[in-house]
């Protein structure tokens, strides 16, 4: 029986290269309406301990990566101040 090929993300490749163990999970019925809070609940995890990674681009053209709790939204003004940019 052929083993199903797993499509890896860049984050997964970095973890593999660094020999960091992780568990890959995916949802066939995931939609844009699914929230991180819903997915955390489906995994039996405390949403306060589950994070999402957001990539932004500042007006300067620089990119910044932020990790925030899944139940939160990124405050762009605070994020810009944190990276010493005028605006994101």
N, C-alpha and C positions, 0 to 999 in steps of 0.2 A: 504494500500500500504506500503510495507517495505521500510524503510529508508536505503539508500545506506551507507555502513560503510566507513568512512574516515580513510585511513591509515595515522597515525600521525608519524611525525619525532620526534627525541629526543628534538629538539628545540621547537617544538609545545608543547610537554609534559611539558617542563620547563615553558613555558609561561602560560600554563593552571594551573600548580601548584602555580605559582606566581600571578594568577588571572589578567594577562595582556591580554587585548583584542587585537585581530589581525584578519586579513582577510586572509584566505587560498585560494590560487589560483594555478591552475595547468593547464597544456596544454597537451591535448591528442596527439597532433602532434609535441611535443617537440622532438628535436633530438640533437645529439652532436654538430651539426652545428649551432644550435640556440645560439646566443650570448646574454649576459646580456643586451647589448645595444638594441638589437632587442626586447627582452622581456620587457624592460623598455618602449620602444616606444609603444608596444602593450597595455601597461597599461596606456599610456598617462603620464608617469613619466619622469622627467628630469634625464638622465643617470648619471649626476654628483651627484645626491642625492640617487642613488641606489647602494648598496654595495653587494659584494660577500664575502663569508667566505671561507678561505682556511686553511687547516690543513697540517702542514709539520712535518717531523721528522728529527731532527738534527743527526749528526754523533754520538753524545753522547747517542742517544736513546730517548731523551726527545722530546715531542710533543709540537708544538706551533700553535696557531690559529691567523690568520691575517685577518682583514677586510679591503678590498680595493675597490675603485670605480670599477664598472663593466667594464668600458672601459680600465682599467689599467691592467698591468701584475705585478706579484710579482717579485721584484728584490731580488734574493736569497742572494746576498752578503750584501745588505743593511739590509735585514731581519735578517740574521745571526748576523750582528753587533748590531742590535737593541736588540737582546736577549742575547748578549755576548756569542755567540757560534762561533766556528771556521768555520763551514759549515753546511748548511741545505741539 
